[in-house]
């Protein structure tokens, strides 16, 4: 049968963070120009969410969480 391994890893549960389709930032102060330059990478590309998460947690030292059990987000694919 089909493999649902990737699909199961994107589910939202207490033990699985799921996918990152929306972002909410709460910053104590504005990011510097040097920090903003870190975000110069292709958006909406495969792995882009992981790059963004890496920048915030590793390069900038912020913590990250996924409130997927508390915050409902709808993801729609549209053609323009």
ROKOLVO-812731 format. One record per atom (N, C-alpha, C): residue number from 1; residue in three letters; atom name; z, x, y. Coordinates in pm, 1 decimal. Last residue first. Layout:
[r NUM,"ALA","CA",[Z,X,Y]]
...
This chain:
[r 80,"UNK","N",[-947.5,-285.4,3194.8]]
[r 80,"UNK","CA",[-980.9,-310.6,3336.3]]
[r 80,"UNK","C",[-1130.3,-311.8,3355.8]]
[r 79,"UNK","N",[-768.4,-419.9,2933.9]]
[r 79,"UNK","CA",[-889.8,-349.1,2971.0]]
[r 79,"UNK","C",[-922.7,-386.7,3113.4]]
[r 78,"UNK","N",[-430.9,-370.4,2829.6]]
[r 78,"UNK","CA",[-532.3,-445.1,2904.6]]
[r 78,"UNK","C",[-654.0,-358.0,2929.0]]
[r 77,"UNK","N",[-157.5,-415.2,2632.4]]
[r 77,"UNK","CA",[-274.8,-330.3,2650.4]]
[r 77,"UNK","C",[-382.9,-416.0,2716.6]]
[r 76,"UNK","N",[184.1,-447.3,2705.4]]
[r 76,"UNK","CA",[54.0,-512.6,2689.9]]
[r 76,"UNK","C",[-56.9,-412.4,2715.1]]
[r 75,"UNK","N",[511.2,-480.7,2626.3]]
[r 75,"UNK","CA",[405.1,-379.7,2633.0]]
[r 75,"UNK","C",[273.4,-450.2,2607.2]]
[r 74,"UNK","N",[813.6,-574.7,2767.9]]
[r 74,"UNK","CA",[690.1,-619.1,2703.4]]
[r 74,"UNK","C",[582.2,-516.0,2729.1]]
[r 73,"UNK","N",[1150.0,-518.3,2710.8]]
[r 73,"UNK","CA",[1029.6,-468.8,2777.8]]
[r 73,"UNK","C",[909.9,-517.6,2698.4]]
[r 72,"UNK","N",[1487.4,-591.8,2752.5]]
[r 72,"UNK","CA",[1362.1,-633.3,2689.6]]
[r 72,"UNK","C",[1244.2,-586.6,2774.2]]
[r 71,"UNK","N",[1771.1,-419.7,2700.4]]
[r 71,"UNK","CA",[1667.8,-438.5,2801.6]]
[r 71,"UNK","C",[1536.4,-471.0,2732.1]]
[r 70,"UNK","N",[1934.8,-380.9,2479.0]]
[r 70,"UNK","CA",[1987.4,-453.9,2594.2]]
[r 70,"UNK","C",[1881.7,-491.6,2696.6]]
[r 69,"UNK","N",[1812.0,-230.0,2292.2]]
[r 69,"UNK","CA",[1881.5,-348.3,2242.7]]
[r 69,"UNK","C",[1931.8,-435.6,2357.2]]
[r 68,"UNK","N",[1710.3,-17.0,2437.1]]
[r 68,"UNK","CA",[1615.3,-114.0,2382.0]]
[r 68,"UNK","C",[1683.0,-238.0,2324.2]]
[r 67,"UNK","N",[1795.4,189.8,2613.1]]
[r 67,"UNK","CA",[1871.0,64.7,2599.1]]
[r 67,"UNK","C",[1786.8,-47.8,2540.4]]
[r 66,"UNK","N",[1801.6,507.1,2545.7]]
[r 66,"UNK","CA",[1703.7,400.7,2532.1]]
[r 66,"UNK","C",[1779.5,270.5,2508.7]]
[r 65,"UNK","N",[1879.9,786.4,2753.7]]
[r 65,"UNK","CA",[1915.4,686.7,2653.1]]
[r 65,"UNK","C",[1806.9,580.9,2651.1]]
[r 64,"UNK","N",[1945.9,1117.5,2858.4]]
[r 64,"UNK","CA",[1852.5,1006.1,2841.1]]
[r 64,"UNK","C",[1906.0,912.2,2735.0]]
[r 63,"UNK","N",[2060.3,1343.3,3110.6]]
[r 63,"UNK","CA",[2077.0,1277.0,2981.2]]
[r 63,"UNK","C",[1980.1,1159.4,2976.4]]
[r 62,"UNK","N",[1904.5,1633.5,3257.7]]
[r 62,"UNK","CA",[1953.0,1496.1,3262.4]]
[r 62,"UNK","C",[1978.0,1444.6,3121.4]]
[r 61,"UNK","N",[1791.8,1891.0,3273.4]]
[r 61,"UNK","CA",[1931.4,1875.5,3232.0]]
[r 61,"UNK","C",[1988.6,1736.3,3243.9]]
[r 60,"UNK","N",[1532.1,1967.4,3321.2]]
[r 60,"UNK","CA",[1612.6,1925.6,3435.7]]
[r 60,"UNK","C",[1759.1,1899.1,3401.5]]
[r 59,"UNK","N",[1435.8,2051.3,3071.6]]
[r 59,"UNK","CA",[1404.5,2130.0,3191.0]]
[r 59,"UNK","C",[1496.4,2095.7,3308.0]]
[r 58,"UNK","N",[1553.2,1859.2,2890.6]]
[r 58,"UNK","CA",[1560.9,2003.9,2869.5]]
[r 58,"UNK","C",[1541.0,2083.5,2997.4]]
[r 57,"UNK","N",[1530.5,1592.9,2996.0]]
[r 57,"UNK","CA",[1650.0,1638.6,2923.0]]
[r 57,"UNK","C",[1662.4,1789.4,2914.5]]
[r 56,"UNK","N",[1288.0,1572.9,3147.5]]
[r 56,"UNK","CA",[1415.6,1522.7,3199.4]]
[r 56,"UNK","C",[1535.9,1583.2,3128.8]]
[r 55,"UNK","N",[1102.6,1695.9,2972.1]]
[r 55,"UNK","CA",[1123.3,1746.4,3108.2]]
[r 55,"UNK","C",[1259.1,1701.1,3161.7]]
[r 54,"UNK","N",[1123.7,1533.0,2743.8]]
[r 54,"UNK","CA",[1157.1,1674.5,2736.3]]
[r 54,"UNK","C",[1186.6,1730.3,2875.7]]
[r 53,"UNK","N",[1023.6,1290.0,2845.1]]
[r 53,"UNK","CA",[1161.1,1297.9,2796.5]]
[r 53,"UNK","C",[1208.7,1443.2,2789.2]]
[r 52,"UNK","N",[757.8,1369.7,2897.6]]
[r 52,"UNK","CA",[844.8,1321.0,3004.7]]
[r 52,"UNK","C",[991.9,1331.7,2964.7]]
[r 51,"UNK","N",[674.4,1434.4,2636.2]]
[r 51,"UNK","CA",[672.8,1536.5,2741.7]]
[r 51,"UNK","C",[767.3,1495.9,2853.8]]
[r 50,"UNK","N",[696.6,1187.3,2510.4]]
[r 50,"UNK","CA",[780.5,1298.1,2464.6]]
[r 50,"UNK","C",[786.3,1409.6,2567.8]]
[r 49,"UNK","N",[501.6,1043.7,2643.9]]
[r 49,"UNK","CA",[641.6,1001.1,2654.8]]
[r 49,"UNK","C",[736.0,1113.3,2613.0]]
[r 48,"UNK","N",[267.4,1176.5,2558.7]]
[r 48,"UNK","CA",[309.4,1183.2,2698.6]]
[r 48,"UNK","C",[454.3,1143.4,2718.9]]
[r 47,"UNK","N",[168.1,1146.5,2304.2]]
[r 47,"UNK","CA",[278.9,1239.0,2322.3]]
[r 47,"UNK","C",[329.2,1249.7,2465.3]]
[r 46,"UNK","N",[-150.3,1067.3,2413.4]]
[r 46,"UNK","CA",[-66.1,1079.2,2294.7]]
[r 46,"UNK","C",[41.7,1184.3,2319.0]]
[r 45,"UNK","N",[-129.6,955.6,2755.4]]
[r 45,"UNK","CA",[-194.0,1033.2,2649.5]]
[r 45,"UNK","C",[-96.9,1043.2,2532.4]]
[r 44,"UNK","N",[-23.5,850.3,2985.9]]
[r 44,"UNK","CA",[-86.4,759.0,2889.5]]
[r 44,"UNK","C",[-168.5,833.9,2785.0]]
[r 43,"UNK","N",[-87.9,1137.4,3192.4]]
[r 43,"UNK","CA",[-11.0,1018.0,3156.8]]
[r 43,"UNK","C",[-90.7,934.1,3057.9]]
[r 42,"UNK","N",[-106.1,1486.6,3185.1]]
[r 42,"UNK","CA",[-176.6,1359.2,3165.7]]
[r 42,"UNK","C",[-81.9,1247.4,3122.7]]
[r 41,"UNK","N",[113.3,1635.5,3431.6]]
[r 41,"UNK","CA",[53.5,1635.0,3298.1]]
[r 41,"UNK","C",[-11.4,1499.3,3277.5]]
[r 40,"UNK","N",[323.4,1721.7,3633.9]]
[r 40,"UNK","CA",[178.3,1726.4,3646.1]]
[r 40,"UNK","C",[115.9,1744.1,3507.7]]
[r 39,"UNK","N",[594.4,1742.1,3644.9]]
[r 39,"UNK","CA",[538.8,1615.6,3596.2]]
[r 39,"UNK","C",[387.2,1608.9,3608.7]]
[r 38,"UNK","N",[665.5,1972.6,3769.4]]
[r 38,"UNK","CA",[675.4,1969.3,3622.9]]
[r 38,"UNK","C",[607.0,1846.4,3564.5]]
[r 37,"UNK","N",[665.3,1916.5,4037.7]]
[r 37,"UNK","CA",[545.5,1981.4,3982.2]]
[r 37,"UNK","C",[547.9,1984.7,3829.7]]
[r 36,"UNK","N",[921.6,1823.3,4082.5]]
[r 36,"UNK","CA",[812.1,1726.7,4076.1]]
[r 36,"UNK","C",[686.6,1787.2,4015.1]]
[r 35,"UNK","N",[1056.8,2067.2,4097.8]]
[r 35,"UNK","CA",[1082.9,1976.4,3985.7]]
[r 35,"UNK","C",[970.0,1875.0,3971.2]]
[r 34,"UNK","N",[949.5,2165.1,4336.5]]
[r 34,"UNK","CA",[934.6,2242.9,4212.4]]
[r 34,"UNK","C",[956.8,2154.8,4090.4]]
[r 33,"UNK","N",[1035.0,1971.7,4517.1]]
[r 33,"UNK","CA",[891.0,1988.0,4493.1]]
[r 33,"UNK","C",[866.2,2065.0,4363.3]]
[r 32,"UNK","N",[1325.6,1805.0,4374.9]]
[r 32,"UNK","CA",[1259.8,1904.0,4460.3]]
[r 32,"UNK","C",[1111.0,1908.1,4429.2]]
[r 31,"UNK","N",[1427.5,1463.0,4367.4]]
[r 31,"UNK","CA",[1381.1,1582.5,4297.5]]
[r 31,"UNK","C",[1311.3,1675.8,4396.5]]
[r 30,"UNK","N",[1709.6,1325.6,4547.5]]
[r 30,"UNK","CA",[1564.8,1338.2,4521.3]]
[r 30,"UNK","C",[1532.3,1467.9,4446.0]]
[r 29,"UNK","N",[2013.4,1256.8,4362.5]]
[r 29,"UNK","CA",[1942.5,1307.5,4480.1]]
[r 29,"UNK","C",[1794.4,1319.5,4445.5]]
[r 28,"UNK","N",[2088.2,1117.7,4139.1]]
[r 28,"UNK","CA",[2188.3,1135.3,4244.5]]
[r 28,"UNK","C",[2124.2,1184.3,4373.9]]
[r 27,"UNK","N",[1879.7,874.5,3987.1]]
[r 27,"UNK","CA",[1899.2,1012.2,4030.0]]
[r 27,"UNK","C",[2000.8,1018.7,4143.6]]
[r 26,"UNK","N",[1785.8,696.4,3740.1]]
[r 26,"UNK","CA",[1894.1,687.1,3836.4]]
[r 26,"UNK","C",[1931.0,829.6,3874.0]]
[r 25,"UNK","N",[1496.1,538.2,3617.9]]
[r 25,"UNK","CA",[1563.7,662.2,3658.0]]
[r 25,"UNK","C",[1675.4,628.5,3754.9]]
[r 24,"UNK","N",[1347.1,393.6,3349.4]]
[r 24,"UNK","CA",[1431.5,363.7,3463.9]]
[r 24,"UNK","C",[1507.1,491.2,3495.2]]
[r 23,"UNK","N",[1044.2,321.4,3181.5]]
[r 23,"UNK","CA",[1141.5,420.8,3226.0]]
[r 23,"UNK","C",[1217.3,369.2,3346.2]]
[r 22,"UNK","N",[884.9,217.0,2878.6]]
[r 22,"UNK","CA",[924.8,191.4,3017.2]]
[r 22,"UNK","C",[1035.5,290.2,3052.4]]
[r 21,"UNK","N",[839.9,298.9,2624.5]]
[r 21,"UNK","CA",[727.9,235.5,2693.2]]
[r 21,"UNK","C",[759.9,202.7,2838.2]]
[r 20,"UNK","N",[929.8,489.7,2382.1]]
[r 20,"UNK","CA",[960.5,484.3,2524.4]]
[r 20,"UNK","C",[839.9,428.0,2597.2]]
[r 19,"UNK","N",[1040.0,365.7,2059.5]]
[r 19,"UNK","CA",[944.1,426.8,2150.3]]
[r 19,"UNK","C",[990.5,410.8,2294.2]]
[r 18,"UNK","N",[1358.5,429.6,1899.8]]
[r 18,"UNK","CA",[1231.8,361.7,1918.5]]
[r 18,"UNK","C",[1141.3,434.3,2014.9]]
[r 17,"UNK","N",[1608.4,526.3,1830.7]]
[r 17,"UNK","CA",[1579.5,505.6,1971.3]]
[r 17,"UNK","C",[1448.2,433.3,1995.9]]
[r 16,"UNK","N",[1811.7,410.4,1577.9]]
[r 16,"UNK","CA",[1677.2,458.0,1608.2]]
[r 16,"UNK","C",[1645.4,425.3,1753.3]]
[r 15,"UNK","N",[2050.7,292.1,1535.0]]
[r 15,"UNK","CA",[2035.8,428.9,1485.9]]
[r 15,"UNK","C",[1899.1,488.4,1518.2]]
[r 14,"UNK","N",[2028.7,39.1,1642.6]]
[r 14,"UNK","CA",[2141.1,122.2,1685.8]]
[r 14,"UNK","C",[2125.4,267.4,1642.0]]
[r 13,"UNK","N",[1676.0,1.5,1712.4]]
[r 13,"UNK","CA",[1798.1,-31.1,1640.4]]
[r 13,"UNK","C",[1908.5,61.0,1689.3]]
[r 12,"UNK","N",[1339.1,-55.5,1738.2]]
[r 12,"UNK","CA",[1461.5,-42.4,1816.2]]
[r 12,"UNK","C",[1580.2,-86.7,1731.5]]
[r 11,"UNK","N",[1084.7,134.5,1575.0]]
[r 11,"UNK","CA",[1167.2,15.0,1586.6]]
[r 11,"UNK","C",[1292.8,44.0,1667.9]]
[r 10,"UNK","N",[944.7,360.4,1525.7]]
[r 10,"UNK","CA",[938.5,308.8,1661.3]]
[r 10,"UNK","C",[1021.0,182.2,1679.8]]
[r 9,"UNK","N",[968.5,414.9,1258.8]]
[r 9,"UNK","CA",[1033.6,508.2,1350.8]]
[r 9,"UNK","C",[1030.3,458.2,1494.4]]
[r 8,"UNK","N",[806.2,213.8,1150.9]]
[r 8,"UNK","CA",[951.8,203.3,1134.4]]
[r 8,"UNK","C",[1025.5,296.8,1229.4]]
[r 7,"UNK","N",[553.1,319.8,1217.7]]
[r 7,"UNK","CA",[597.1,192.1,1273.3]]
[r 7,"UNK","C",[748.6,179.5,1263.9]]
[r 6,"UNK","N",[546.1,549.2,1056.2]]
[r 6,"UNK","CA",[543.8,562.4,1202.5]]
[r 6,"UNK","C",[595.8,434.6,1266.1]]
[r 5,"UNK","N",[561.5,427.4,794.4]]
[r 5,"UNK","CA",[656.4,527.9,840.8]]
[r 5,"UNK","C",[661.4,540.7,991.3]]
[r 4,"UNK","N",[415.2,250.5,648.7]]
[r 4,"UNK","CA",[473.0,200.0,772.2]]
[r 4,"UNK","C",[571.8,299.2,832.1]]
[r 3,"UNK","N",[120.8,272.3,470.9]]
[r 3,"UNK","CA",[242.4,343.4,509.0]]
[r 3,"UNK","C",[290.5,290.8,643.2]]
[r 2,"UNK","N",[-6.9,24.1,241.8]]
[r 2,"UNK","CA",[-8.4,98.2,368.1]]
[r 2,"UNK","C",[125.6,164.5,395.7]]
[r 1,"UNK","N",[0.0,81.9,-118.6]]
[r 1,"UNK","CA",[0.0,0.0,0.0]]
[r 1,"UNK","C",[0.0,86.1,124.7]]
